[in-house]
Amino acid sequence: MDTHNAAINDRKLQATPRGVGVMCQWYVERAENATIWDQQGNAYIDFAGGIAVLNTGHCHPKVTAAVAAQLNKFSHTAYQIVPYESYIALVEKIIQRAPIAGPAKAALFTTGAEAVENAIKIARAATKRHGVITFGGAFHGRTFMTMAMTGKTAPYKRDFGVMPSGVYHARYPVAVNGVSVADAIESLEEIFSTDIAAHDVAAIVLEPVQGEGGFNVAPAELMIRLREICDDHGILLIADEVQTGFARTGKLFAMQHHPQVRADLITMAKSLGGGFPISAVVGRADVMDAPNPGGLGGTYAGNPLAVAAAHAVIDVIEEEQLCERANLLGDQLVDVLEDLKQTHHFVRDIRGLGSMIAVELDTAEQAKAIQDNAMRQQLILLTCGRKANVIRFLYPLTIPDAQFKTALDILKQSFAAVAEKKADLTYD
């Protein structure tokens, strides 16, 4: 590490708590599309996308222009004090595109966790019930309710005491781990028989593709069975699309991969704002109307700058056909990963939808070694999974073809380097 970054890191250690984990040991100066430059002028290919926030890339010119135009008008009034039409126009856009059955309404918030929290508030108000069922491996946020809903202890729940009550976890089907849809449904029925009666459950919440859990894709059979169970017991089905939304999976919403199933509520955030903090809940109008006036909102909820960005993001996705591009890029990535799987026996599984792709390895150490090797070659990768042995890919969907190919070459070199090291250790 050079002296400049070392000095800033020393300041960071003195000024910020260790609970805020930071991956990179260098500092960004500027970014554009899929490239980040550090303060020394080194260019990195960004396959993290601000944790799935930048499907439209860093500083997309249409997004920055929309925000600049809004900034010259007003930056804040608090929508529930002095409203603005752009908020209404944005929720209209979301309603028109979201796969919700029948009349729908939507409300804007600030973060993904805030959207999930409000979805639970809405569900409890609508059903007059308290119970919430989520899944092992799920990630729903870092607030207390969303921590309780998250199906992973470390680092998200460890050391933070008693979680809110009324939250239960079913098993999420993951074929490579031997968990079937039948196993998942059996665990759900077990919750009904041993922990909470079905008539006390307000909502079942799941990610159509688990994010932090390892990019595990919900099988169609699971979605159909969950919809049937919810209908049988008067439970609301909530799709957490905070990470899957806005073209990442090859469709605007991942729930569109399940045309026979409609969620009652959908949460979203991350790439909705193209780098500006905004989230939303969309759902059946009768359900969304359950809370009384004042029960929903927030000082910064639907901030006008973020609203302007979100309008531009949706336009860019459609104008630049980013759903189609997500499928094209994802196919290229999967081809490379399949070749790597044939060459390297430590590759356990490849899974995902569109450009929400992950590769699972035998160990967390292998995933970390590949991540570190790629970083040395100026490619930023993220890991995930309950055992931290999964590499996930969250590049901007706007990444230039040549740069994408360069990144894939670095990825192949990083796998080869780890395999060579493993072979040396085996020989020793």
Backbone torsions as a table, in degrees:
resi	resn	phi	psi	omega
1	MET	NA	132.5	-178.8
2	ASP	-72.6	165.5	-174.0
3	THR	-64.5	-33.2	-179.4
4	HIS	-63.4	-52.3	179.6
5	ASN	-65.7	-36.4	178.6
6	ALA	-61.5	-39.6	-179.9
7	ALA	-66.4	-41.6	178.6
8	ILE	-67.7	-38.2	178.1
9	ASN	-62.8	-37.8	175.3
10	ASP	-61.3	-43.5	177.6
11	ARG	-62.7	-40.6	179.1
12	LYS	-60.1	-45.0	-179.3
13	LEU	-63.1	-34.3	180.0
14	GLN	-76.5	-31.0	-169.7
15	ALA	-104.7	-23.3	-174.4
16	THR	-119.6	147.2	-176.4
17	PRO	-73.8	151.8	-177.9
18	ARG	-67.1	-17.6	178.3
19	GLY	-66.3	-19.9	174.2
20	VAL	-89.4	91.7	-178.2
21	GLY	-73.3	137.4	-178.6
22	VAL	-126.0	128.7	-176.1
23	MET	-80.2	-54.8	-174.2
24	CYS	-79.5	144.6	177.9
25	GLN	-104.3	18.7	174.2
26	TRP	-128.1	172.9	-169.1
27	TYR	-127.6	134.5	-175.6
28	VAL	-74.0	142.5	174.2
29	GLU	-108.2	-43.7	177.6
30	ARG	-159.1	167.3	-179.0
31	ALA	-151.4	149.4	177.0
32	GLU	-151.2	127.5	179.6
33	ASN	54.3	-109.8	-177.6
34	ALA	-107.9	18.2	-177.1
35	THR	-120.3	135.7	173.4
36	ILE	-120.0	130.2	175.5
37	TRP	-104.5	134.7	176.7
38	ASP	-87.5	-178.4	-174.9
39	GLN	-70.6	-12.7	175.9
40	GLN	-96.1	0.5	178.4
41	GLY	89.9	4.9	177.4
42	ASN	-73.7	136.9	-177.6
43	ALA	-101.5	129.1	179.3
44	TYR	-115.5	141.1	172.8
45	ILE	-86.0	125.8	-171.8
46	ASP	-95.3	103.9	173.9
47	PHE	-104.7	20.1	176.6
48	ALA	-109.3	-33.1	176.7
49	GLY	57.3	37.3	-179.9
50	GLY	61.3	32.7	-172.7
51	ILE	60.3	63.5	171.8
52	ALA	69.9	21.6	-179.1
53	VAL	-90.9	-24.5	-166.0
54	LEU	-113.0	52.5	175.6
55	ASN	-59.0	-30.4	177.8
56	THR	-94.4	9.8	175.3
57	GLY	84.8	166.1	175.6
58	HIS	-69.3	130.2	169.9
59	CYS	52.6	47.3	175.5
60	HIS	-55.7	130.7	-173.4
61	PRO	-56.6	-34.1	179.2
62	LYS	-71.7	-33.5	178.3
63	VAL	-71.2	-47.2	-179.2
64	THR	-65.7	-34.8	177.6
65	ALA	-65.9	-40.3	179.7
66	ALA	-65.3	-40.4	179.2
67	VAL	-68.5	-41.7	179.2
68	ALA	-61.9	-40.6	179.0
69	ALA	-64.0	-41.5	179.4
70	GLN	-68.2	-37.9	-178.6
71	LEU	-61.4	-28.0	178.0
72	ASN	-78.5	-6.5	178.9
73	LYS	-102.9	-64.9	173.8
74	PHE	-164.2	152.5	-176.6
75	SER	-107.5	-19.9	-177.0
76	HIS	-167.7	138.8	168.4
77	THR	-137.2	-14.0	-165.2
78	ALA	70.9	107.6	-173.2
79	TYR	-53.7	-37.6	-177.4
80	GLN	-77.6	-3.3	172.5
81	ILE	-100.8	-62.7	176.0
82	VAL	-122.1	105.9	-174.4
83	PRO	-76.9	166.2	177.1
84	TYR	-139.5	147.2	-172.6
85	GLU	-66.9	-29.0	-177.2
86	SER	-61.4	-33.0	175.0
87	TYR	-60.6	-49.7	-178.5
88	ILE	-63.1	-41.9	179.7
89	ALA	-63.9	-35.8	179.5
90	LEU	-69.3	-45.5	179.5
91	VAL	-65.7	-29.8	174.3
92	GLU	-63.7	-42.0	177.5
93	LYS	-61.1	-43.8	-179.0
94	ILE	-64.7	-44.7	-179.7
95	ILE	-60.2	-42.2	-179.1
96	GLN	-63.1	-27.3	-173.0
97	ARG	-105.0	-20.4	-174.6
98	ALA	-77.2	138.6	179.8
99	PRO	-80.1	72.7	176.6
100	ILE	-113.2	135.9	-179.3
101	ALA	-78.9	129.0	175.7
102	GLY	79.6	-170.7	179.5
103	PRO	-58.2	140.3	-177.1
104	ALA	-132.9	159.0	172.0
105	LYS	-136.3	164.2	-179.0
106	ALA	-146.2	153.6	176.4
107	ALA	-134.4	148.8	-177.6
108	LEU	-103.3	145.8	177.2
109	PHE	-136.8	-155.7	-172.5
110	THR	-115.9	-45.1	-176.3
111	THR	-123.4	166.4	177.8
112	GLY	-62.9	-44.5	178.5
113	ALA	-59.9	-38.9	179.3
114	GLU	-65.4	-37.8	176.6
115	ALA	-64.2	-43.5	-180.0
116	VAL	-66.0	-43.8	176.8
117	GLU	-55.6	-44.9	-178.2
118	ASN	-70.8	-32.5	175.2
119	ALA	-62.0	-39.2	177.5
120	ILE	-67.8	-41.4	175.9
121	LYS	-58.2	-45.4	-179.4
122	ILE	-63.6	-44.5	-178.9
123	ALA	-63.4	-41.3	179.5
124	ARG	-68.2	-39.3	178.0
125	ALA	-65.1	-38.1	-176.2
126	ALA	-74.8	-36.4	-175.1
127	THR	-98.1	-16.4	-173.6
128	LYS	59.4	32.1	176.9
129	ARG	-122.3	167.6	-175.2
130	HIS	-116.8	-24.7	-170.8
131	GLY	-73.4	146.9	177.6
132	VAL	-134.5	130.4	176.5
133	ILE	-114.5	127.0	174.2
134	THR	-124.6	-159.4	-171.9
135	PHE	-132.6	151.1	173.2
136	GLY	-59.3	139.7	-178.2
137	GLY	85.4	-6.3	-178.6
138	ALA	-71.3	153.1	167.9
139	PHE	-130.0	124.4	-179.0
140	HIS	-125.7	-4.8	176.6
141	GLY	143.3	-179.4	-175.9
142	ARG	-115.8	2.1	170.9
143	THR	-75.7	169.2	-171.7
144	PHE	-64.6	-43.0	179.5
145	MET	-65.8	-43.3	-178.3
146	THR	-73.5	-27.2	171.0
147	MET	-63.3	-43.8	178.5
148	ALA	-60.2	-37.1	-179.6
149	MET	-74.6	-25.3	-178.5
150	THR	-69.0	133.6	-175.7
151	GLY	-98.0	44.0	178.3
152	LYS	-150.9	123.0	-174.2
153	THR	-73.3	-58.4	-176.9
154	ALA	-98.4	132.4	3.5
155	PRO	-95.9	5.3	-164.2
156	TYR	-77.7	-34.6	-176.2
157	LYS	-113.3	-16.1	-177.2
158	ARG	-60.0	132.5	174.4
159	ASP	78.6	2.2	-175.7
160	PHE	-103.1	13.1	171.3
161	GLY	81.1	-160.4	-174.7
162	VAL	-71.8	129.9	177.4
163	MET	-83.1	159.8	174.3
164	PRO	-55.4	143.9	-176.7
165	SER	-80.9	169.6	174.5
166	GLY	87.5	9.8	179.5
167	VAL	-112.6	132.9	-177.1
168	TYR	-133.7	150.7	-175.7
169	HIS	-117.9	123.3	170.7
170	ALA	-90.9	169.7	177.2
171	ARG	-82.5	141.7	178.4
172	TYR	-100.6	130.5	-176.8
173	PRO	-68.7	124.4	176.2
174	VAL	-136.8	107.2	-171.8
175	ALA	-58.9	-42.4	-175.9
176	VAL	-64.4	-22.3	178.0
177	ASN	-99.2	7.2	176.0
178	GLY	76.9	18.9	178.4
179	VAL	-104.1	116.1	-176.4
180	SER	-95.3	171.5	173.5
181	VAL	-61.1	-40.7	178.0
182	ALA	-59.6	-39.8	177.0
183	ASP	-62.8	-42.7	-179.5
184	ALA	-63.4	-45.5	-179.9
185	ILE	-66.6	-38.7	177.1
186	GLU	-61.0	-40.7	178.5
187	SER	-66.1	-34.3	177.2
188	LEU	-66.1	-44.8	177.7
189	GLU	-63.9	-33.7	177.6
190	GLU	-64.5	-38.9	176.2
191	ILE	-60.9	-44.2	179.2
192	PHE	-61.2	-34.5	-174.9
193	SER	-88.7	-23.1	-174.9
194	THR	-118.6	-22.3	-172.3
195	ASP	-116.4	-45.9	-178.0
196	ILE	-152.8	135.3	178.3
197	ALA	-67.1	143.6	-178.6
198	ALA	-56.5	-33.2	-177.7
199	HIS	-75.9	-1.3	174.1
200	ASP	-104.4	0.4	-178.0
201	VAL	-90.9	124.4	178.5
202	ALA	-81.6	-40.9	-172.1
203	ALA	-153.2	148.1	164.3
204	ILE	-108.8	126.9	-174.4
205	VAL	-119.2	131.4	174.8
206	LEU	-148.6	156.5	170.7
207	GLU	-89.0	126.5	177.4
208	PRO	-58.5	-30.3	165.3
209	VAL	-132.9	118.0	-179.5
210	GLN	-62.5	135.1	-179.3
211	GLY	-86.9	-83.5	-179.3
212	GLU	-58.8	-26.0	-178.9
213	GLY	-70.6	-12.5	176.0
214	GLY	123.3	20.9	178.5
215	PHE	59.8	41.1	176.0
216	ASN	-79.2	123.6	-175.2
217	VAL	-88.5	129.1	177.5
218	ALA	-67.5	120.8	176.7
219	PRO	-64.8	149.9	179.4
220	ALA	-56.4	-38.6	-179.3
221	GLU	-61.3	-38.6	178.6
222	LEU	-63.0	-46.9	-178.3
223	MET	-61.0	-41.6	180.0
224	ILE	-64.2	-44.7	-179.4
225	ARG	-66.2	-39.2	178.3
226	LEU	-63.8	-41.2	177.8
227	ARG	-61.9	-41.3	178.9
228	GLU	-64.2	-44.7	-179.7
229	ILE	-63.7	-42.9	178.6
230	CYS	-62.3	-43.1	179.3
231	ASP	-65.3	-39.4	-178.8
232	ASP	-64.9	-33.4	-172.4
233	HIS	-112.5	6.2	179.8
234	GLY	69.6	29.0	179.9
235	ILE	-96.0	144.1	177.0
236	LEU	-87.7	140.0	177.1
237	LEU	-100.8	120.8	-178.8
238	ILE	-114.0	125.4	175.2
239	ALA	-99.0	118.1	176.0
240	ASP	-86.9	103.0	-177.7
241	GLU	-108.3	26.9	-178.9
242	VAL	-58.5	-41.8	-179.9
243	GLN	-96.4	-28.5	-174.3
244	THR	-83.4	-15.5	-170.1
245	GLY	-75.9	165.7	169.4
246	PHE	65.0	56.2	167.5
247	ALA	84.8	-6.9	-175.9
248	ARG	-57.9	-41.4	-175.8
249	THR	-91.2	8.8	-177.9
250	GLY	94.7	-4.1	170.7
251	LYS	-134.9	159.8	-177.4
252	LEU	-57.3	-45.4	174.5
253	PHE	-120.9	141.7	179.0
254	ALA	-64.2	-27.2	178.9
255	MET	-63.7	-16.7	176.6
256	GLN	-71.4	-11.3	171.6
257	HIS	-76.4	-7.9	-179.4
258	HIS	-123.6	68.6	-174.4
259	PRO	-62.2	-20.5	179.8
260	GLN	-84.1	-4.3	-177.3
261	VAL	-125.9	134.1	175.3
262	ARG	-120.7	127.9	173.1
263	ALA	-75.2	155.3	175.2
264	ASP	-81.8	-32.4	177.5
265	LEU	-138.9	145.4	174.3
266	ILE	-129.6	131.1	174.2
267	THR	-101.8	151.1	-178.9
268	MET	-152.8	157.0	177.0
269	ALA	-168.3	-132.6	174.4
270	LYS	39.1	-105.4	-171.8
271	SER	-72.3	-3.4	172.2
272	LEU	-58.8	-36.8	-174.6
273	GLY	-99.3	-4.2	179.0
274	GLY	57.4	32.6	179.8
275	GLY	111.2	-8.2	177.4
276	PHE	-106.1	139.8	-171.8
277	PRO	-73.2	112.0	177.5
278	ILE	-157.7	145.5	176.1
279	SER	-143.8	172.7	-177.6
280	ALA	-156.2	157.0	167.3
281	VAL	-123.9	128.3	174.8
282	VAL	-122.2	144.2	-179.0
283	GLY	-170.9	180.0	177.9
284	ARG	-53.5	134.9	-174.8
285	ALA	-57.6	-41.8	-178.3
286	ASP	-66.0	-32.6	178.0
287	VAL	-75.5	-45.8	-178.7
288	MET	-61.7	-28.7	-178.5
289	ASP	-82.5	0.4	-175.9
290	ALA	-64.5	-45.6	179.2
291	PRO	-65.6	146.9	177.6
292	ASN	-75.7	159.0	176.9
293	PRO	-52.0	132.1	-176.7
294	GLY	94.8	-14.1	179.8
295	GLY	-74.9	-19.9	178.3
296	LEU	-122.6	153.6	177.0
297	GLY	141.1	-157.0	-177.5
298	GLY	156.0	147.3	-175.9
299	THR	-54.8	-44.9	-177.4
300	TYR	-101.6	6.2	-175.1
301	ALA	-62.3	121.3	-177.8
302	GLY	70.8	41.8	178.2
303	ASN	-54.0	135.8	-173.6
304	PRO	-61.7	-30.8	177.1
305	LEU	-68.1	-43.4	178.2
306	ALA	-68.3	-35.1	176.2
307	VAL	-61.7	-44.3	178.2
308	ALA	-60.9	-42.0	178.2
309	ALA	-61.9	-43.2	-177.4
310	ALA	-65.0	-39.1	174.3
311	HIS	-56.1	-46.5	-178.1
312	ALA	-67.3	-38.5	179.6
313	VAL	-59.4	-48.1	-179.2
314	ILE	-62.2	-41.3	178.3
315	ASP	-62.7	-43.6	-179.4
316	VAL	-63.4	-43.2	179.8
317	ILE	-56.9	-42.6	-177.1
318	GLU	-78.4	-43.1	-177.8
319	GLU	-67.0	-37.6	-177.4
320	GLU	-96.4	6.3	175.7
321	GLN	51.6	53.7	-175.1
322	LEU	-73.8	-22.4	173.8
323	CYS	-64.0	-46.1	178.0
324	GLU	-64.4	-39.4	-179.8
325	ARG	-67.5	-35.0	176.9
326	ALA	-58.8	-42.2	178.8
327	ASN	-67.8	-40.3	-179.6
328	LEU	-63.4	-50.4	-179.7
329	LEU	-65.6	-40.7	179.4
330	GLY	-61.4	-39.6	177.7
331	ASP	-62.1	-41.3	179.2
332	GLN	-64.5	-42.6	179.6
333	LEU	-64.0	-45.2	-179.5
334	VAL	-61.8	-38.7	177.2
335	ASP	-58.2	-43.5	178.8
336	VAL	-65.5	-44.2	-178.9
337	LEU	-65.5	-36.3	177.5
338	GLU	-64.4	-40.1	175.9
339	ASP	-62.8	-41.4	178.5
340	LEU	-64.5	-37.2	178.9
341	LYS	-64.0	-37.0	178.1
342	GLN	-68.3	-29.7	-175.6
343	THR	-89.8	-36.1	-172.2
344	HIS	-116.3	117.7	-174.1
345	HIS	-74.3	-8.4	179.5
346	PHE	-85.0	1.1	175.2
347	VAL	-84.6	116.7	-176.6
348	ARG	-89.2	-39.8	-172.0
349	ASP	-160.8	152.1	173.2
350	ILE	-127.8	130.0	-176.1
351	ARG	-154.7	162.6	176.4
352	GLY	143.1	-177.3	177.0
353	LEU	-133.6	138.6	177.0
354	GLY	58.7	-120.6	176.3
355	SER	-108.0	19.9	171.0
356	MET	-99.9	77.9	-170.4
357	ILE	-115.4	144.9	176.2
358	ALA	-141.2	155.8	173.7
359	VAL	-125.3	128.2	179.8
360	GLU	-99.8	133.6	-179.3
361	LEU	-110.0	173.0	-178.4
362	ASP	-65.4	-39.4	-173.4
363	THR	-135.9	158.7	174.5
364	ALA	-66.3	-32.2	-179.7
365	GLU	-63.2	-38.9	178.1
366	GLN	-66.7	-43.1	178.8
367	ALA	-61.6	-42.9	-179.9
368	LYS	-66.7	-38.1	179.7
369	ALA	-65.4	-40.6	177.2
370	ILE	-65.8	-43.4	177.8
371	GLN	-58.9	-45.5	-178.8
372	ASP	-66.5	-41.2	179.5
373	ASN	-63.6	-42.6	178.2
374	ALA	-63.0	-40.3	179.6
375	MET	-61.8	-38.9	178.0
376	ARG	-63.1	-25.3	176.7
377	GLN	-98.4	13.0	172.5
378	GLN	68.9	40.1	170.1
379	LEU	-121.7	123.7	-177.5
380	ILE	-92.3	121.1	176.8
381	LEU	-122.3	155.6	175.5
382	LEU	-116.5	148.0	170.5
383	THR	-106.8	165.6	177.4
384	CYS	-163.8	-166.9	-179.7
385	GLY	97.7	155.6	-177.8
386	ARG	-63.5	-26.9	178.6
387	LYS	-107.9	9.5	-179.9
388	ALA	57.7	29.6	-178.0
389	ASN	-109.7	20.3	-178.2
390	VAL	-118.6	134.1	172.4
391	ILE	-102.1	126.8	-179.8
392	ARG	-112.4	153.5	-174.1
393	PHE	-121.7	119.1	-174.8
394	LEU	-133.5	44.3	178.3
395	TYR	-65.0	152.5	170.7
396	PRO	-58.5	139.6	178.9
397	LEU	-71.8	-10.7	178.8
398	THR	-92.9	4.7	-176.8
399	ILE	-58.1	134.7	177.4
400	PRO	-62.6	148.7	-176.6
401	ASP	-58.5	-44.2	-177.5
402	ALA	-63.6	-40.5	179.8
403	GLN	-68.4	-36.2	178.1
404	PHE	-63.2	-42.9	178.4
405	LYS	-63.1	-41.9	177.2
406	THR	-58.9	-42.9	179.3
407	ALA	-63.1	-41.6	179.0
408	LEU	-65.3	-35.5	176.4
409	ASP	-64.6	-42.0	177.3
410	ILE	-62.9	-40.8	179.1
411	LEU	-59.7	-46.2	179.6
412	LYS	-62.5	-41.4	178.7
413	GLN	-64.3	-36.3	-179.4
414	SER	-69.2	-39.9	175.2
415	PHE	-63.0	-43.5	-179.0
416	ALA	-63.3	-39.0	-179.6
417	ALA	-65.0	-40.7	179.3
418	VAL	-69.5	-39.4	178.0
419	ALA	-63.6	-40.2	179.7
420	GLU	-65.0	-40.9	178.6
421	LYS	-64.7	-41.3	179.2
422	LYS	-62.5	-41.5	179.6
423	ALA	-64.1	-40.5	178.7
424	ASP	-62.9	-41.7	-180.0
425	LEU	-66.2	-39.7	179.1
426	THR	-63.5	-41.8	-179.8
427	TYR	-64.6	-42.8	179.8
428	ASP	-62.0	NA	NA
